[in-house]
């Protein structure tokens, strides 16, 4: 049997004005929970830039309701 990678379930979370991007400190648009229990927050630019990799490592993804994430297309 060949294992199949499926994207993590995507949930919609309320906009969190106090969440900041872990790369550039801009307003957070995407929160990713990792298998090890860690959590990452990204602005729209960095969320889309790293979408392909984030889909591979995320166990849960929450996006701002107004944000269209490229990773949800995978």
Order of alpha helices (4+ residues) and beta strands (2+ residues): beta-beta-beta-alpha-alpha-beta
